[in-house]
Amino acid sequence: MSLDRPEGKGTTVPGSTALSRPGLRGREAELQRLRALIEAVREGEGGAIAMLLGEPGIGKTVLLQETVSVARAHGFVVSHGRAEELHELAPLASLASGLLHGDPPLLSSTDFADLAGHHDQRIWLVERLAQLIEERSAGTPVLIAVDDVQWADPLSRFALSVMPARLLSSPVLWLLTGRNDPELYGQGPRTTTLPLRPLSDTALAELARDVLGGDVPTQVAELLDGAGGNPFLAAEMLMGIAASGAGVDEPEPPERLVLGVRDRLADLRPDTLHFLRIGSVLGRAFSLADAAALCGRPASGLSAEVDEAIAAALLHDEGERLLFRHDLLRQAVYADLAPSVRRALHREAASRLVAAGRSSTDAVPHLLKSAEPGDQEAIGLLGTAATDVIAVMPDLAADLAVRALELVPPHASMVFDVGERAIVALTRAGRYTQARDTGDTLLARQPPLDVFARLQSVLGDTLWHLDDIHELTRRSTAALAAVTDPTIRARLTARQALARSRGRDLGAARETGERALAEAERSGDREARVLALWGLGEIALNAGDCAAAAEHHTALSVFDTAFLPEEAVARIHMDDFDTVRRLLRAAGDTPLRPAMLIWAQATLNMGLGRLDDADADLVTAERLEADLHVPGNLVNIRVNRGLLAMLRGDREAAREHLDVVRATVAERPNTGNHATHQYFEAVVADGDGDHATAAELVRSVQRDHPFLRWRLLRPHVVQAVRIALRGGDRNLAEDLAAQAAEHATRNPSVPTAQGTAAHAAGLVNADHGLLERAVRILLAGPRPLPLAAASADLGRALLAAGDAAATPTLTRAHDIYAQAGADAEADRVRADLERATSRSGRRSGGRRPRLGQGWEALTASERKVARLIAAGHTNRSAAEALVVSPHTVNTHLASIFRKLSVRSRVHLARIVLAEGDAGTATGD
């Protein structure tokens, strides 16, 4: 290495201030950028993420520690945590290591204990954690730093992928270090990625002068080439030279490369070296008590070994734990162990930890490195750990359950019990094909009949998610012929009822569901009862029996509150909107199934004609599903957003939604999704003027998916009748109207069912009287958009007949559409009004096209949220004021920031103040 060679990456940039000093040589440019981020966050420019990426020893931790110091000096509250390799099974451990140990701590132990009590509900936990951080950052900027994030536990990784976006408007700087894996992190506020390159020749020379003092001999400079620009390796080599006092011109460079670590290890007493090797097995950070147990000695007898390791600059004493000064040091010690010795030490560590009363999550990382087939203790601990983490880390639970199954000898009787748990875990993780294959492998071993039936019962859930209804029916029927256990019989019968809910004979399906419920009550099995009630609710919905659906889903919700969204949707079909509002208010920020609760809220808002709010709810539901990587409702979400876009006249947005639906259906075929997709295609084709194709698509929905007919067409039957008439298919229109009449007969107390039936019949028969009846009925109902549609059709019929009543009727339709934001429909009715009055342009109440940017682009709900946030509300308190979910407020806020081109609450408050309009925080 020549000291006068051209500079490489990592040198001081022209015009930068003199930041270079010992420990930070060659990192001036990166530190400048991190200082700029600190300043930006402190000055109110919103949240930010900085990622320091690079190989071990490249200087990530040193740069993180310097940034922490700078942030503290600028008044930040700092959380500084570190992920550890053997702590991947402890939920939220990586974040907790910093959140609870700041000065002052970002969260109190009481706050964290409350969160930890709900660690099995990821979305709820992250939302509550974000709320606490948002409140903490209201008056003070916050830095959350996590070192070695590549080893973060899955729940911490999930939180780190979601929370930056949730807190993008708060003054929170996220600083993460890790290996070269940028895909680990989610998208949120602006992200600065700083890949740390090898140090330049000049930086290495400065580092050498720091350690050795004075000028650096040419031989040392050449020797440092062997460090590859890695500052930690270079420092270790230089410390070895300084400590030995040896000349630099004697050994060859390859020998010098290992001086920094190997020479120090060679000089240690054998007992200290053994102690360090034990520590390297326990991880970078370990307790003295654990190491003592594994050494077979009392902790008090290890003081000499600890002192010597610290004096050799290998360990650091944190008080509660001992810590290898760098993970490269731990790896160097660990690598000197023979593989068989490592394996034995990991296995012994697991047993010692269990004997000491530690949890399975402490022992299992060692078992994964050491367990042999037939290890009964390992099989049991892996199964326990899988059960402990399945709710919050389902993928990890599936991996643990599968590993437990791999350790079971092929002919051991326990293989079926362990295999059953693996099927459940794989299904919970969404790995349905692997779950089915695992079950089929077990079934191929010809288990006893009751075991056969039990395996088929758990596989029923897998097949339901795979939408393999034929196979679910076949297998449940076969298992019922073999089962003797009444509990398993009740579950299988309920699975059979669910399968039959997708068939044509819903009467037979209902009988099966009622039999399943009776069997569940006799057996006293909770799972069987849930399945039976769920099946009966599905059957009733598919049959269009709203009262029965509400009854079964209410019973299910009382029995298991996780099904409250299903009760809410069933009651929406009953037009019982007041009860639905109470249910959703009572749910509050319950940790159970937030995406489905938001879906229910969206369904209610669509019924109320609040299209902007419904769209925001649907965006929120999609985001929550995407956060969890379980987009099971994506097709329904996008279809409804597309139909809303058509009502607004936004064809481009509708086509974008349709593209997503097409791609999703192609990737994950599903019978219900196919029917929903076909109907959406029909609406778009009809809007494009291809009426024949649209009618054929509606016909295919009727023909191919009879079980979904009323679930799909219940809110859209009038639109479907119009499509059929425009497509010249009168038979289809008459069939749809007849079905609407049957649905009204089944639901005599539901105004929308009665009014829709009259409306459909009025269109098919061109009957003014039926249209007038539809309007009268719908005026007494809670849904404005069906009333607007009936009024528009009646007004057009009256206009054609020259009846003066056309004008007030069309005016009512126009005003409802305009108020709802259904601009396309409002424009059509306004054209009819202009013909009715023979004075073009008389109606000036039509909404102007909504702009894409600026204050005028905000929806009414977005303006309310903007005013509340500008007034100092947190997302949570704004949600309470508006009686919506904090998740929905976050969606509104993201949209507000995009439309106003702002990145912080400070900037938003300035804009709201400048607008100075007369609106209040909770009303326009």
SEMISE-799826 format. One record per residue (C-alpha): residue in three letters; z, x, y. Coordinates in steps of 0.05 Angstrom, whole numbers, padded with zeros to 5 digits, always signed. Layout:
N
alaZXY
...
// end
This chain:
924
met+00000+00000+00000
ser-00021+00030+00066
leu+00020+00010+00126
asp-00040+00010+00173
arg-00084-00036+00131
pro-00108-00103+00161
glu-00056-00158+00159
gly-00056-00210+00105
lys-00031-00282+00106
gly+00040-00292+00128
thr+00039-00245+00187
thr+00062-00261+00258
val+00010-00304+00293
pro-00015-00283+00361
gly+00026-00311+00417
ser+00085-00329+00372
thr+00156-00312+00392
ala+00192-00254+00358
leu+00223-00291+00301
ser+00218-00236+00249
arg+00285-00211+00223
pro+00317-00191+00157
gly+00309-00245+00105
leu+00251-00279+00140
arg+00200-00223+00144
gly+00129-00250+00143
arg+00149-00324+00150
glu+00143-00328+00226
ala+00084-00377+00226
glu+00118-00425+00176
leu+00183-00423+00214
gln+00147-00439+00279
arg+00117-00501+00247
leu+00184-00523+00219
arg+00216-00514+00288
ala+00161-00557+00318
leu+00176-00612+00267
ile+00250-00609+00284
glu+00233-00616+00358
ala+00185-00674+00345
val+00235-00714+00304
arg+00291-00700+00354
glu+00247-00723+00411
gly+00236-00791+00378
glu+00167-00783+00347
gly+00188-00816+00282
gly+00199-00788+00213
ala+00164-00729+00180
ile+00159-00693+00114
ala+00153-00618+00104
met+00138-00589+00036
leu+00148-00515+00020
leu+00108-00498-00042
gly+00102-00434-00081
glu+00121-00392-00140
pro+00194-00373-00156
gly+00221-00319-00109
ile+00168-00330-00056
gly+00220-00348-00004
lys+00224-00424-00005
thr+00300-00428-00008
val+00310-00376+00047
leu+00263-00414+00093
leu+00296-00480+00076
gln+00365-00451+00092
glu+00340-00425+00159
thr+00310-00493+00175
val+00376-00526+00158
ser+00412-00478+00207
val+00361-00492+00262
ala+00367-00568+00252
arg+00443-00564+00255
ala+00438-00525+00319
his+00394-00581+00347
gly+00445-00635+00332
phe+00418-00660+00265
val+00463-00689+00211
val+00442-00649+00150
ser+00440-00666+00076
his+00425-00604+00035
gly+00418-00614-00039
arg+00388-00578-00098
ala+00357-00604-00163
glu+00375-00569-00227
glu+00336-00560-00290
leu+00387-00589-00339
his+00407-00649-00296
glu+00344-00690-00304
leu+00381-00746-00340
ala+00434-00759-00287
pro+00408-00816-00242
leu+00404-00795-00168
ala+00439-00729-00182
ser+00389-00688-00142
leu+00397-00730-00078
ala+00472-00739-00088
ser+00483-00664-00088
gly+00466-00664-00014
leu+00481-00734+00011
leu+00556-00728-00005
his+00568-00655+00014
gly+00544-00647+00086
asp+00588-00629+00145
pro+00596-00686+00159
pro+00567-00718+00096
leu+00509-00765+00107
leu+00540-00817+00061
ser+00612-00830+00045
ser+00635-00828-00028
thr+00650-00903-00021
asp+00578-00917+00000
phe+00551-00876-00057
ala+00597-00908-00109
asp+00571-00976-00088
leu+00499-00951-00096
ala+00513-00918-00163
gly+00540-00984-00189
his+00469-01012-00183
his+00430-00951-00206
asp+00394-00994-00257
gln+00357-01030-00201
arg+00311-00979-00170
ile+00280-01019-00114
trp+00347-01049-00092
leu+00381-00981-00094
val+00328-00946-00054
glu+00327-01002-00002
arg+00402-00999+00006
leu+00401-00923+00009
ala+00347-00926+00062
gln+00388-00977+00102
leu+00448-00931+00102
ile+00406-00872+00124
glu+00372-00915+00177
glu+00440-00935+00205
arg+00464-00863+00203
ser+00403-00839+00241
ala+00406-00893+00294
gly+00439-00846+00344
thr+00430-00778+00311
pro+00369-00746+00278
val+00376-00731+00204
leu+00350-00674+00159
ile+00348-00687+00084
ala+00332-00623+00047
val+00323-00618-00029
asp+00311-00551-00061
asp+00273-00542-00127
val+00250-00614-00127
gln+00205-00601-00187
trp+00270-00610-00228
ala+00294-00673-00193
asp+00318-00729-00238
pro+00268-00788-00243
leu+00309-00834-00198
ser+00314-00781-00143
arg+00239-00768-00151
phe+00227-00843-00144
ala+00271-00846-00082
leu+00235-00786-00051
ser+00168-00819-00063
val+00188-00886-00031
met+00241-00873+00023
pro+00200-00831+00072
ala+00151-00889+00081
arg+00210-00938+00086
leu+00241-00895+00141
leu+00178-00873+00176
ser+00202-00901+00243
ser+00271-00868+00239
pro+00286-00797+00262
val+00290-00769+00192
leu+00259-00702+00172
trp+00250-00692+00097
leu+00246-00619+00075
leu+00228-00609+00002
thr+00215-00545-00036
gly+00182-00538-00103
arg+00128-00508-00146
asn+00055-00522-00132
asp+00056-00596-00148
pro+00040-00637-00086
glu+00025-00699-00128
leu+00100-00706-00140
tyr+00110-00737-00072
gly+00092-00805-00045
gln+00055-00819+00020
gly+00098-00837+00080
pro+00101-00809+00150
arg+00060-00749+00171
thr+00066-00693+00119
thr+00064-00619+00132
thr+00050-00578+00070
leu+00066-00504+00075
pro+00042-00464+00015
leu+00080-00397+00018
arg+00032-00340+00006
pro+00050-00269-00017
leu+00079-00226+00039
ser+00032-00181+00078
asp+00036-00106+00074
thr+00070-00103+00142
ala+00123-00154+00122
leu+00138-00116+00058
ala+00145-00051+00098
glu+00194-00087+00145
leu+00232-00112+00084
ala+00236-00041+00057
arg+00263-00015+00123
asp+00316-00071+00122
val+00341-00049+00054
leu+00332+00026+00055
gly+00338+00040+00130
gly+00292+00086+00169
asp+00220+00100+00154
val+00192+00079+00087
pro+00162+00135+00044
thr+00091+00125+00023
gln+00113+00126-00050
val+00158+00066-00039
ala+00103+00029-00003
glu+00057+00040-00062
leu+00112+00020-00110
leu+00120-00046-00075
asp+00049-00065-00094
gly+00079-00082-00161
ala+00118-00139-00131
gly+00054-00177-00115
gly+00080-00197-00046
asn+00139-00234-00077
pro+00198-00222-00029
phe+00252-00233-00081
leu+00222-00185-00132
ala+00209-00134-00077
ala+00281-00139-00053
glu+00307-00131-00124
met+00265-00068-00133
leu+00289-00040-00067
met+00362-00055-00082
gly+00354-00019-00148
ile+00327+00042-00112
ala+00382+00040-00060
ala+00437+00030-00112
ser+00413+00085-00159
gly+00399+00136-00104
ala+00343+00161-00148
gly+00281+00192-00120
val+00219+00150-00117
asp+00171+00200-00144
glu+00198+00207-00215
pro+00188+00142-00257
glu+00122+00108-00263
pro+00112+00042-00224
pro+00118-00003-00287
glu+00187+00025-00300
arg+00207+00016-00227
leu+00186-00058-00229
val+00245-00075-00274
leu+00298-00033-00239
gly+00322-00092-00197
val+00346-00134-00255
arg+00345-00096-00320
asp+00384-00036-00295
arg+00439-00080-00269
leu+00444-00117-00335
ala+00445-00051-00374
asp+00504-00027-00333
leu+00546-00088-00348
arg+00601-00090-00400
pro+00579-00126-00465
asp+00628-00183-00453
thr+00600-00195-00383
leu+00529-00193-00409
his+00548-00244-00463
phe+00581-00288-00411
leu+00518-00286-00368
arg+00475-00304-00427
ile+00519-00364-00442
gly+00514-00383-00369
ser+00438-00378-00370
val+00437-00429-00427
leu+00480-00477-00386
gly+00433-00474-00326
arg+00428-00441-00259
ala+00494-00474-00238
phe+00550-00482-00290
ser+00624-00493-00293
leu+00670-00438-00316
ala+00704-00487-00364
asp+00637-00502-00399
ala+00621-00428-00405
ala+00691-00413-00431
ala+00685-00467-00483
leu+00619-00439-00507
cys+00647-00368-00507
gly+00706-00393-00548
arg+00755-00364-00497
pro+00802-00393-00445
ala+00774-00396-00374
ser+00832-00354-00349
gly+00809-00298-00395
leu+00740-00292-00363
ser+00761-00268-00294
ala+00738-00197-00306
glu+00670-00220-00329
val+00662-00266-00269
asp+00684-00212-00220
glu+00635-00162-00250
ala+00576-00210-00249
ile+00591-00227-00176
ala+00598-00154-00157
ala+00530-00141-00190
ala+00500-00193-00143
leu+00479-00236-00203
leu+00527-00295-00193
his+00555-00331-00133
asp+00620-00371-00135
glu+00611-00439-00102
gly+00683-00460-00116
glu+00670-00516-00165
arg+00615-00480-00201
leu+00585-00411-00213
leu+00513-00403-00191
phe+00460-00352-00209
arg+00439-00322-00143
his+00367-00340-00158
asp+00335-00376-00216
leu+00292-00315-00230
leu+00356-00278-00246
arg+00376-00333-00294
gln+00307-00332-00326
ala+00311-00257-00335
val+00378-00263-00371
tyr+00354-00323-00412
ala+00289-00288-00432
asp+00329-00231-00464
leu+00357-00280-00515
ala+00320-00286-00580
pro+00290-00356-00589
ser+00335-00370-00649
val+00396-00350-00609
arg+00375-00394-00550
arg+00366-00453-00597
ala+00433-00443-00630
leu+00469-00436-00563
his+00437-00499-00536
arg+00458-00537-00598
glu+00529-00511-00593
ala+00530-00527-00518
ala+00513-00600-00534
ser+00569-00605-00586
arg+00619-00573-00539
leu+00601-00619-00482
val+00608-00680-00525
ala+00674-00656-00553
ala+00698-00646-00482
gly+00684-00719-00467
arg+00621-00708-00426
ser+00567-00761-00424
ser+00505-00762-00467
thr+00464-00745-00405
asp+00500-00677-00401
ala+00488-00661-00475
val+00418-00688-00486
pro+00380-00634-00445
his+00409-00583-00493
leu+00391-00625-00554
leu+00319-00630-00531
lys+00316-00554-00536
ser+00352-00548-00601
ala+00357-00608-00647
glu+00327-00602-00717
pro+00302-00660-00761
gly+00359-00695-00794
asp+00410-00678-00739
gln+00450-00743-00741
glu+00491-00728-00679
ala+00428-00711-00639
ile+00394-00775-00662
gly+00454-00817-00640
leu+00462-00782-00573
leu+00388-00788-00557
gly+00391-00862-00572
thr+00452-00871-00529
ala+00421-00834-00471
ala+00357-00876-00477
thr+00398-00939-00473
asp+00437-00912-00413
val+00375-00896-00372
ile+00324-00948-00394
ala+00335-00995-00335
val+00324-00941-00282
met+00282-00888-00317
pro+00242-00926-00371
asp+00192-00870-00383
leu+00247-00820-00396
ala+00282-00870-00440
ala+00218-00879-00481
asp+00211-00804-00488
leu+00283-00797-00512
ala+00276-00856-00561
val+00212-00827-00590
arg+00244-00758-00597
ala+00303-00790-00634
leu+00253-00824-00682
glu+00218-00757-00693
leu+00284-00727-00716
val+00296-00781-00769
pro+00275-00758-00839
pro+00216-00801-00863
his+00253-00836-00919
ala+00320-00846-00885
ser+00342-00918-00880
met+00361-00910-00807
val+00287-00899-00789
phe+00277-00974-00777
asp+00336-00981-00730
val+00316-00920-00690
gly+00244-00942-00691
glu+00261-01011-00665
arg+00295-00979-00605
ala+00234-00936-00594
ile+00188-00997-00593
val+00234-01032-00542
ala+00236-00970-00498
leu+00161-00958-00501
thr+00147-01031-00484
arg+00197-01028-00426
ala+00160-00966-00400
gly+00093-01002-00403
arg+00067-00958-00459
tyr+00045-01018-00499
thr-00008-00986-00544
gln+00040-00931-00565
ala+00094-00984-00578
arg+00047-01024-00623
asp+00025-00962-00660
thr+00097-00941-00671
gly+00113-01009-00699
asp+00053-01010-00744
thr+00072-00941-00772
leu+00141-00968-00789
leu+00113-01032-00819
ala+00067-00990-00863
arg+00130-00964-00898
gln+00141-01034-00926
pro+00211-01047-00900
pro+00256-01102-00929
leu+00235-01172-00908
asp+00290-01182-00856
val+00273-01114-00825
phe+00199-01133-00826
ala+00216-01197-00788
arg+00260-01160-00738
leu+00205-01109-00723
gln+00154-01164-00714
ser+00202-01198-00665
val+00207-01137-00619
leu+00132-01125-00626
gly+00122-01196-00600
asp+00140-01172-00530
thr+00091-01115-00537
leu+00034-01161-00559
trp+00049-01210-00503
his+00041-01154-00452
leu-00023-01132-00487
asp-00047-01204-00480
asp-00063-01204-00555
ile-00045-01277-00565
his-00082-01284-00630
glu-00044-01225-00662
leu+00022-01250-00633
thr+00011-01318-00665
arg-00010-01288-00732
arg+00048-01239-00736
ser+00102-01288-00713
thr+00078-01339-00765
ala+00079-01286-00820
ala+00148-01262-00800
leu+00176-01333-00798
ala+00156-01341-00871
ala+00199-01281-00889
val+00259-01284-00843
thr+00329-01306-00865
asp+00370-01283-00804
pro+00378-01345-00759
thr+00379-01303-00695
ile+00313-01268-00712
arg+00284-01335-00733
ala+00301-01365-00665
arg+00269-01307-00628
leu+00206-01310-00671
thr+00200-01385-00660
ala+00206-01375-00585
arg+00153-01320-00587
gln+00108-01369-00625
ala+00119-01422-00572
leu+00099-01372-00518
ala+00036-01355-00556
arg+00019-01429-00564
ser+00029-01440-00489
arg-00039-01405-00483
gly-00074-01453-00531
arg-00108-01520-00525
asp-00055-01562-00561
leu+00002-01560-00511
gly+00037-01618-00545
ala+00045-01576-00608
ala+00067-01518-00565
arg+00121-01562-00533
glu+00147-01582-00601
thr+00152-01509-00621
gly+00188-01492-00557
glu+00239-01548-00567
arg+00251-01525-00639
ala+00261-01453-00613
leu+00312-01477-00562
ala+00350-01515-00615
glu+00351-01455-00662
ala+00373-01410-00604
glu+00431-01456-00588
arg+00453-01458-00661
ser+00449-01382-00668
gly+00483-01370-00601
asp+00433-01315-00586
arg+00421-01302-00512
glu+00353-01270-00519
ala+00327-01327-00562
arg+00351-01378-00511
val+00318-01341-00453
leu+00252-01337-00492
ala+00254-01410-00511
leu+00268-01435-00440
trp+00215-01388-00413
gly+00165-01413-00464
leu+00180-01486-00448
gly+00171-01472-00374
glu+00104-01438-00386
ile+00080-01496-00429
ala+00100-01547-00376
leu+00065-01508-00320
asn+00002-01502-00362
ala+00004-01577-00376
gly+00014-01593-00303
asp+00082-01626-00315
cys+00117-01602-00252
ala+00183-01638-00265
ala+00190-01610-00335
ala+00172-01540-00310
ala+00225-01544-00256
glu+00277-01570-00306
his+00265-01513-00355
his+00260-01459-00303
thr+00323-01484-00268
ala+00361-01481-00335
leu+00333-01411-00346
ser+00353-01389-00276
val+00424-01415-00285
phe+00428-01378-00351
asp+00396-01314-00325
thr+00390-01304-00249
ala+00333-01255-00260
phe+00289-01316-00268
leu+00306-01346-00200
pro+00234-01331-00175
glu+00206-01374-00231
glu+00251-01432-00211
ala+00230-01424-00139
val+00156-01427-00156
ala+00166-01486-00202
arg+00201-01524-00146
ile+00145-01506-00098
his+00098-01543-00145
met+00146-01603-00137
asp+00139-01599-00061
asp+00214-01586-00060
phe+00211-01535-00004
asp+00282-01546+00022
thr+00311-01527-00046
val+00266-01466-00049
arg+00290-01442+00019
arg+00362-01448-00005
leu+00346-01410-00068
leu+00312-01353-00031
arg+00369-01349+00020
ala+00420-01348-00036
ala+00382-01292-00070
gly+00390-01250-00007
asp+00378-01177-00024
thr+00395-01187-00098
pro+00375-01127-00139
leu+00338-01169-00189
arg+00262-01168-00190
pro+00249-01161-00115
ala+00173-01162-00123
met+00176-01230-00156
leu+00224-01256-00103
ile+00174-01235-00050
trp+00118-01268-00091
ala+00158-01333-00089
gln+00168-01326-00014
ala+00092-01315-00006
thr+00078-01378-00047
leu+00125-01417-00002
asn+00093-01390+00061
met+00024-01408+00035
gly+00049-01478+00022
leu+00077-01482+00092
gly+00011-01458+00122
arg+00041-01393+00148
leu-00018-01350+00130
asp+00002-01287+00167
asp+00071-01288+00136
ala+00043-01303+00067
asp-00005-01244+00073
ala+00052-01198+00095
asp+00093-01221+00035
leu+00035-01208-00012
val+00025-01138+00017
thr+00100-01126+00006
ala+00098-01151-00066
glu+00040-01106-00081
arg+00075-01046-00050
leu+00138-01059-00090
glu+00098-01063-00155
ala+00061-01000-00137
asp+00126-00964-00124
leu+00149-00981-00194
his+00080-00966-00224
val+00079-01036-00256
pro+00022-01074-00221
gly+00027-01134-00268
asn+00014-01185-00213
leu-00039-01145-00175
val-00097-01192-00191
asn-00059-01254-00169
ile-00037-01219-00105
arg-00107-01196-00087
val-00139-01263-00104
asn-00091-01299-00058
arg-00101-01248-00003
gly-00176-01257-00012
leu-00171-01333-00007
leu-00129-01325+00056
ala-00182-01278+00084
met-00236-01331+00070
leu-00194-01383+00108
arg-00191-01335+00167
gly-00265-01321+00163
asp-00256-01248+00146
arg-00310-01239+00094
glu-00305-01163+00095
ala-00231-01165+00076
ala-00245-01217+00022
arg-00297-01172-00009
glu-00250-01113-00008
his-00198-01154-00045
leu-00252-01177-00094
asp-00271-01105-00108
val-00198-01089-00126
val-00195-01151-00171
arg-00259-01131-00207
ala-00235-01060-00219
thr-00166-01084-00243
val-00195-01135-00291
ala-00243-01084-00319
glu-00187-01034-00330
arg-00135-01084-00357
pro-00169-01145-00387
asn-00124-01206-00388
thr-00141-01278-00402
gly-00103-01306-00342
asn-00130-01252-00296
his-00200-01267-00319
ala-00194-01341-00300
thr-00164-01325-00232
his-00219-01273-00220
gln-00274-01323-00238
tyr-00248-01374-00189
phe-00245-01323-00133
glu-00316-01302-00149
ala-00335-01376-00143
val-00304-01383-00074
val-00339-01320-00048
ala-00406-01341-00078
asp-00399-01409-00046
gly-00383-01377+00021
asp-00446-01335+00013
gly-00488-01398+00002
asp-00499-01386-00072
his-00474-01455-00091
ala-00505-01459-00160
thr-00471-01394-00182
ala-00405-01417-00152
ala-00408-01483-00190
glu-00423-01447-00255
leu-00363-01401-00244
val-00317-01461-00234
arg-00346-01492-00297
ser-00331-01429-00336
val-00258-01431-00314
gln-00254-01503-00339
arg-00289-01487-00404
asp-00259-01420-00423
his-00188-01425-00398
pro-00163-01496-00407
phe-00090-01474-00413
leu-00093-01445-00342
arg-00130-01504-00312
trp-00073-01534-00273
arg-00037-01470-00258
leu-00100-01445-00225
leu-00133-01507-00195
arg-00070-01545-00174
pro-00073-01519-00102
his-00149-01512-00102
val-00177-01574-00136
val-00207-01603-00072
gln-00242-01538-00057
ala-00267-01536-00129
val-00295-01607-00122
arg-00332-01587-00059
ile-00361-01527-00095
ala-00385-01571-00152
leu-00417-01621-00105
arg-00451-01567-00064
gly-00476-01537-00129
gly-00507-01603-00150
asp-00460-01611-00210
arg-00434-01682-00202
asn-00408-01685-00273
leu-00363-01625-00259
ala-00339-01656-00193
glu-00322-01722-00229
asp-00286-01684-00285
leu-00244-01647-00233
ala-00228-01711-00196
ala-00207-01744-00262
gln-00162-01686-00278
ala-00131-01691-00209
ala-00117-01765-00222
glu-00084-01748-00289
his-00042-01695-00254
ala-00020-01746-00203
thr+00000-01794-00258
arg+00043-01739-00290
asn+00076-01724-00223
pro+00087-01790-00187
ser+00141-01760-00141
val+00099-01702-00115
pro+00063-01721-00050
thr+00013-01664-00055
ala-00008-01685-00125
gln-00018-01758-00103
gly-00054-01740-00038
thr-00099-01688-00071
ala-00120-01737-00125
ala-00140-01788-00072
his-00176-01735-00032
ala-00216-01710-00093
ala-00235-01781-00112
gly-00255-01796-00040
leu-00302-01737-00038
val-00335-01753-00105
asn-00343-01827-00088
ala-00355-01819-00013
asp-00299-01869-00004
his-00269-01873+00067
gly-00211-01914+00041
leu-00190-01861-00010
leu-00194-01807+00044
glu-00151-01849+00090
arg-00101-01859+00033
ala-00101-01783+00021
val-00084-01771+00095
arg-00028-01823+00095
ile+00004-01792+00033
leu-00003-01720+00056
leu+00027-01737+00124
ala+00091-01750+00086
gly+00087-01685+00048
pro+00107-01614+00068
arg+00040-01579+00063
pro-00002-01576+00127
leu-00066-01546+00099
pro-00081-01601+00048
leu-00069-01651+00105
ala-00117-01612+00150
ala-00170-01612+00095
ala-00163-01687+00082
ser-00164-01701+00157
ala-00226-01659+00166
asp-00264-01694+00111
leu-00241-01762+00135
gly-00260-01744+00207
arg-00330-01723+00185
ala-00339-01788+00146
leu-00316-01828+00206
leu-00362-01788+00251
ala-00422-01803+00206
ala-00404-01877+00209
gly-00399-01875+00286
asp-00325-01892+00284
ala-00287-01870+00347
ala-00226-01853+00303
ala-00264-01790+00283
thr-00241-01752+00346
pro-00165-01757+00337
thr-00172-01746+00262
leu-00214-01683+00272
thr-00167-01660+00328
arg-00108-01663+00280
ala-00146-01622+00229
his-00167-01571+00281
asp-00097-01562+00309
ile-00066-01552+00240
tyr-00118-01500+00221
ala-00112-01464+00287
gln-00036-01463+00282
ala-00040-01435+00212
gly-00089-01381+00231
ala-00144-01410+00187
asp-00196-01392+00240
ala-00258-01403+00197
glu-00238-01474+00181
ala-00216-01487+00253
asp-00284-01465+00277
arg-00320-01513+00230
val-00278-01571+00253
arg-00287-01552+00325
ala-00363-01556+00315
asp-00353-01627+00288
leu-00310-01644+00348
glu-00363-01620+00396
arg-00413-01666+00362
ala-00362-01723+00365
thr-00351-01716+00439
ser-00423-01695+00456
arg-00393-01643+00503
ser-00402-01574+00476
gly-00343-01529+00487
arg-00294-01585+00503
arg-00243-01557+00456
ser-00217-01492+00484
gly-00157-01489+00438
gly-00193-01448+00385
arg-00162-01381+00375
arg-00197-01320+00402
pro-00217-01271+00348
arg-00157-01228+00333
leu-00165-01157+00357
gly-00153-01098+00311
gln-00110-01057+00358
gly-00060-01068+00413
trp-00006-01120+00427
glu-00055-01178+00422
ala-00071-01156+00351
leu+00000-01170+00328
thr+00015-01234+00290
ala+00071-01280+00314
ser+00118-01252+00261
glu+00101-01181+00278
arg+00118-01194+00351
lys+00185-01222+00331
val+00199-01160+00289
ala+00176-01114+00345
arg+00223-01146+00395
leu+00282-01142+00347
ile+00270-01069+00330
ala+00260-01052+00404
ala+00327-01087+00417
gly+00361-01038+00370
his+00361-01077+00304
thr+00356-01041+00238
asn+00307-01067+00186
arg+00365-01102+00151
ser+00393-01136+00213
ala+00323-01157+00234
ala+00312-01187+00165
glu+00378-01225+00171
ala+00358-01252+00239
leu+00290-01276+00213
val+00316-01299+00145
val+00266-01255+00107
ser+00271-01195+00061
pro+00281-01125+00090
his+00220-01106+00048
thr+00178-01156+00088
val+00206-01129+00154
asn+00184-01060+00131
thr+00114-01086+00117
his+00111-01118+00186
leu+00136-01054+00218
ala+00083-01011+00184
ser+00030-01059+00208
ile+00059-01059+00279
phe+00059-00983+00281
arg-00014-00981+00257
lys-00038-01033+00308
leu+00000-01002+00366
ser-00014-00930+00345
val+00060-00910+00350
arg+00104-00871+00302
ser+00175-00885+00323
arg+00222-00939+00346
val+00229-00904+00413
his+00154-00911+00426
leu+00155-00983+00402
ala+00212-01001+00450
arg+00172-00973+00508
ile+00112-01016+00491
val+00154-01079+00483
leu+00188-01065+00550
ala+00120-01054+00583
glu+00093-01120+00555
gly+00151-01156+00587
asp+00128-01223+00559
ala+00172-01283+00556
gly+00180-01284+00481
thr+00249-01278+00451
ala+00269-01236+00392
thr+00265-01294+00343
gly+00212-01338+00373
asp+00148-01333+00412
// end
